[in-house]
């Protein structure tokens, strides 16, 4: 089965109903885009992925100085 959607303002789109049903997605659910050589894959994010990501956000600012950006620019 194939479904399509159009990219709108601010790169937003609406997921087609068959996709929502196939992934058992509901309003407020997090989704993950996995990119590999075969393409881009969409899946429902497990709660542990979301919790880990949210917990990690506050810890990353210590490496966000101008000196750090310059030191790691060529990585």
Beta strands, then each sheet from edge to edge (+ up, - down):
strand 1: 31-36
strand 2: 39-44
sheet 1: 1+ 2-
end
